[in-house]
Amino acid sequence: MTASPNGGEPEGGARAAAVPIAGRAGVRAWWRTPTARRLAFGYTLLSPAILYVALLVGAPFLFSLYLAVSDASVGDPFAEFVWLENFKAAWESPTFWIALRNSILVTVVAAIFKSLLGTTLAFLLLQPFRGKKLIRGLVVIPFTVPSAVSVLGWKWMYDSQFSVVNWALNRVGLISAYGTEGWPIWLGQPHLALAAIIAVNVWRSFPFTAIVLLAGFTAVPQEVIDAAKVDGTTFMQRFRFLVIPMIAPILFVGLLFDTVFTLSDISVVLLLTNGGPGNATQILPTLAYQIGILAGALGRGAAISLFLFPLLLPAMILLLRNLKRREW
Amino acid sequence: MNTLSEKPIHDRVTRRDFLRTAGVGVAGASLGTMLAARQAPAQLRGTSLRILQWSHFVPAYDAWFDKSAKEWGEKNGVRVRVDHIPHLEVPARIAAEFAAGAGHDLIEFAGLILTGLYYKSLVDLTDLSERIGKKWGGWIPAAGPISTVEGRSYAIPNFYILIPLLWRKDLFEKHNLRPPDTWEACRVAARTLKPKGHPTGMQFSHCNDANHNWRALWYSFGGRETDPSGQNILVDSKETREALRFAKALFDEGMTPEVFSWDDASDNRYQASGVACWIHDAISAYRTTEDTNPPVFQHTYIGLAPAGPGGKRVNVGEPTAYAIWKFSKNQQAAREFLIHLTDNWKEAMVASRGYNMPLLKDGYKKPMPVIGTDPKMQVLQDFPDLMAFPGYPGPYTTPIQEVTVTFVPADMFTLVARGQSPDEAVKWAMGEYRRVYAKHKRA
């Protein structure tokens, strides 16, 4: 042992080497440090949510990935690994490309109309008028009625023979009589059928857009609007440079939900046209359902539905990154 | 010398052979006794039986079925529960039960026949099928392709929905048209009556009716979907092109474009509204007209399946069949209930207002219930030998199921009606068939 120059005590380094680290007073194990405890507490609180996401989102997603690379069938308990065979099969099918094109088209066109109509409705509902609460309650009806019921109602309205839409158009002289060339067959002509599907989707979802926007508009402080008015801004300038940036986070979340709902919505197409005539209105979810469930080829059905993922992923990343940036 | 006697006895009759023979003998004897007594054995008492089936188009049939099942259950001490779901939901529900390995004991395939898809998970019912067939004069030829896989029966056919021709006798007589007993006569009638405000209509859309209507025309023209083995595609033929050319002419001359938007009920409404000169549909259209428009019903007649150019008549209907899951805990009760059901096919036919057509030959002894006593419906008694199902003349295999649910044959006709040449349409359809078959072979 080395003696210290000022009193015979060992030097600090030698003293430290002599005492076992674990036994040193004031040095705690890492899991006892306040940081570790705080982390442990935080993760404990988070764990139900993580478990929930892992079980209800992660597991089905991983299972669908497994199905997509296997030859799984609804009637066979054994499946073999087939690599990317199912994706290749979808890629080679002309119907798949029609479905892919229609999925994108319906989502984009419907989103444009929903934005326009939703914004208009939200502005209208901001105005003071008698019965405003009642009207606010009524506008959500399309969004809240079960889709099977509302879409079947639309199917009847689009009926080739008894269409109330055509009857009304005929009465005001816009179209000619039933049985003539000028009588639109809403669900029988490829472009009209796609338009009819988009119209029902817009009808069902634009109240949701309006409600999201309404929540945003009411969150903008009136003083800010008034100050901009004093500065001499026009309505469009206030909307473009003031309101939109302020409500952007809400808008992004709304757009995110709407895109997911529209891309994955199977009911409108299934009930109105079942993908026909020909395959003119086929979308990815209906094609996946037909092949995966009705035809029993689970693997190929899963592969087709997974094509939605690369479509949605960039959109989601873009929207969420934008949202995060704005939060800072 | 008898070669058998040279073998030691343990080589001739193994323990497994003995048990198998004895088991089959005991099962056969007990089944025979049950059939004679029309009562299930005592060991079923206290058990339960769950049945999954579609909601029949004729609600009275469901009421009869439920009552009959309940009475059978009470008589035999079995708690019977029947779940009816829309026919379009049946495949998804069956897939879910398969995945879970639990659910109903007895399941019904309706329209879409899933025997080929699930047979590995279904109970082999060959013995039951043979016994039922023997009792009722045998099965009609169309019953085999929907219930058998590799020579074994994994389902018991129940009934099929017939798709005859419904035509307006008053309109035909007024314009001196002969009854529509051939497709050519149908075309002449449609061509003559369309300008008078009475076109015809067959669905060029994604619905069940499109699947069987165009197949009926196609097969009547000599077209074939597969060979009898079901392994080879025979779509690309001159008969198919003839059928496509005819369909195009029928559409151009006798239909309006609304057929591209029709669902399964649209032609019923078309007939009931008094517009159609003829339609090709199930007798639900006949009943709808009877219930909603008696003056039109008075002149609505039922025709035999129209003959093609060579005189061939083929009708494509919608079959139903029952199967038992291997995981079912009450397979014996399910088997005995199927015996009860087939024993009561007459009552079922009456309850369904003549909608349920038997797949057993004795069912065609004239006069048949309901249809044999109605002068306008009597022609339906001559349909059994004309019946065929998708895949004709081959069996209803899983690739055929895929081309059916993705409407490939119906779309082939639609492409031609919309202006593509028969050659282009056949080429497209062959591409789809080949892709489907290749995928199934790889799997």
Boltz contact constraints between the chains, C-beta under 6 A:
constraints:
  - contact:
      token1: [A, 71]
      token2: [B, 443]
      max_distance: 6.0
  - contact:
      token1: [A, 74]
      token2: [B, 95]
      max_distance: 6.0
  - contact:
      token1: [A, 74]
      token2: [B, 98]
      max_distance: 6.0
  - contact:
      token1: [A, 75]
      token2: [B, 117]
      max_distance: 6.0
  - contact:
      token1: [A, 75]
      token2: [B, 118]
      max_distance: 6.0
  - contact:
      token1: [A, 89]
      token2: [B, 439]
      max_distance: 6.0
  - contact:
      token1: [A, 160]
      token2: [B, 258]
      max_distance: 6.0
  - contact:
      token1: [A, 160]
      token2: [B, 261]
      max_distance: 6.0
  - contact:
      token1: [A, 185]
      token2: [B, 257]
      max_distance: 6.0
  - contact:
      token1: [A, 185]
      token2: [B, 258]
      max_distance: 6.0
  - contact:
      token1: [A, 185]
      token2: [B, 261]
      max_distance: 6.0
  - contact:
      token1: [A, 187]
      token2: [B, 261]
      max_distance: 6.0
  - contact:
      token1: [A, 188]
      token2: [B, 257]
      max_distance: 6.0
  - contact:
      token1: [A, 188]
      token2: [B, 258]
      max_distance: 6.0
  - contact:
      token1: [A, 188]
      token2: [B, 260]
      max_distance: 6.0
  - contact:
      token1: [A, 188]
      token2: [B, 261]
      max_distance: 6.0
  - contact:
      token1: [A, 274]
      token2: [B, 206]
      max_distance: 6.0
  - contact:
      token1: [A, 275]
      token2: [B, 206]
      max_distance: 6.0
  - contact:
      token1: [A, 276]
      token2: [B, 205]
      max_distance: 6.0
  - contact:
      token1: [A, 276]
      token2: [B, 206]
      max_distance: 6.0
  - contact:
      token1: [A, 277]
      token2: [B, 205]
      max_distance: 6.0
  - contact:
      token1: [A, 277]
      token2: [B, 260]
      max_distance: 6.0
  - contact:
      token1: [A, 277]
      token2: [B, 414]
      max_distance: 6.0
  - contact:
      token1: [A, 278]
      token2: [B, 411]
      max_distance: 6.0
  - contact:
      token1: [A, 278]
      token2: [B, 414]
      max_distance: 6.0
  - contact:
      token1: [A, 290]
      token2: [B, 405]
      max_distance: 6.0
  - contact:
      token1: [A, 290]
      token2: [B, 406]
      max_distance: 6.0
  - contact:
      token1: [A, 293]
      token2: [B, 91]
      max_distance: 6.0
  - contact:
      token1: [A, 293]
      token2: [B, 92]
      max_distance: 6.0
  - contact:
      token1: [A, 293]
      token2: [B, 95]
      max_distance: 6.0
  - contact:
      token1: [A, 294]
      token2: [B, 91]
      max_distance: 6.0
  - contact:
      token1: [A, 294]
      token2: [B, 405]
      max_distance: 6.0
  - contact:
      token1: [A, 295]
      token2: [B, 401]
      max_distance: 6.0
  - contact:
      token1: [A, 295]
      token2: [B, 402]
      max_distance: 6.0
  - contact:
      token1: [A, 295]
      token2: [B, 405]
      max_distance: 6.0
  - contact:
      token1: [A, 296]
      token2: [B, 117]
      max_distance: 6.0
